[in-house]
Amino acid sequence: MNGKNINIPDADIERSMKSLELTKEEAIQMWLEDEGYLENEEQEALEKKAKDNRITATIHQASAKDPRKKTQKERVRKENPTKEMVIREIAALLPKFAEDIEVLNVGKLISFRIGDEKYEIDLKQKRKPKETAKK
């Protein structure tokens, strides 16, 4: 081709012929186009269109983001007197056998130390199960 010898792998040609149901000439033509030895106007047009779309998509993504950050609302902790009572009672019992007792969250978390080991108690309240509708 143009004074050059090109070695085309037989396995590639056979695979193309088998999977795409091409003739040997069509498979060779496709391989040469894919490897850039021959130009295919349709393929060039599709590649140009894809590149243009990628650039356009990048531009749209860049302008779609709002530079202003949303201000997060301050969370208001929901009062739960039962959980607070449980944490208080547990914290009152701990000095009998633990040290460095800290209530990290009045309705949820206590940390303490027994000897060289540190522990945390994390109180979680389970939701009531949903009632199934009776027919």
Backbone hydrogen bonds, N-H to C=O, Kabsch-Sander energy under -0.5 kcal/mol:
donor,donor_aa,acceptor,acceptor_aa,energy
4,K,1,M,-2.3
6,I,4,K,-0.6
7,N,5,N,-0.5
8,I,6,I,-0.7
13,I,9,P,-1.7
14,E,10,D,-2.8
15,R,11,A,-2.4
16,S,12,D,-2.3
17,M,13,I,-2.6
18,K,14,E,-2.5
19,S,15,R,-3.0
20,L,16,S,-2.1
21,E,17,M,-0.7
22,L,17,M,-0.5
27,A,23,T,-2.4
28,I,24,K,-2.3
29,Q,25,E,-2.6
30,M,26,E,-2.6
31,W,27,A,-2.3
32,L,28,I,-2.5
33,E,29,Q,-2.1
34,D,30,M,-2.8
35,E,31,W,-2.2
36,G,33,E,-0.9
37,Y,32,L,-2.3
38,L,32,L,-1.4
41,E,39,E,-0.5
44,E,40,N,-2.7
45,A,41,E,-2.4
46,L,42,E,-2.2
47,E,43,Q,-2.6
48,K,44,E,-2.4
49,K,45,A,-2.3
50,A,46,L,-2.4
51,K,47,E,-2.4
52,D,48,K,-2.5
53,N,49,K,-2.3
54,R,50,A,-2.1
55,I,51,K,-2.1
56,T,52,D,-2.4
57,A,53,N,-2.9
58,T,54,R,-2.2
59,I,55,I,-2.2
60,H,56,T,-2.5
61,Q,57,A,-2.4
62,A,58,T,-2.1
63,S,59,I,-2.0
64,A,60,H,-1.5
65,K,61,Q,-0.9
72,Q,70,K,-0.5
77,R,75,R,-0.6
84,E,80,N,-2.2
85,M,81,P,-2.1
86,V,82,T,-2.2
87,I,83,K,-2.4
88,R,84,E,-2.3
89,E,85,M,-2.5
90,I,86,V,-2.4
91,A,87,I,-2.7
92,A,88,R,-1.8
93,L,89,E,-1.3
94,L,90,I,-1.7
96,K,93,L,-1.5
97,F,94,L,-2.0
98,A,94,L,-2.5
99,E,113,R,-3.4
102,E,111,S,-3.1
104,L,102,E,-1.0
104,L,109,L,-1.3
105,N,109,L,-1.8
108,K,105,N,-2.3
109,L,105,N,-1.3
110,I,121,I,-2.1
111,S,102,E,-3.0
112,F,119,Y,-2.3
113,R,99,E,-2.9
114,I,117,E,-2.3
117,E,114,I,-1.8
119,Y,112,F,-3.1
121,I,110,I,-3.0
122,D,120,E,-0.5
123,L,108,K,-3.4
123,L,121,I,-0.6
126,K,124,K,-0.5
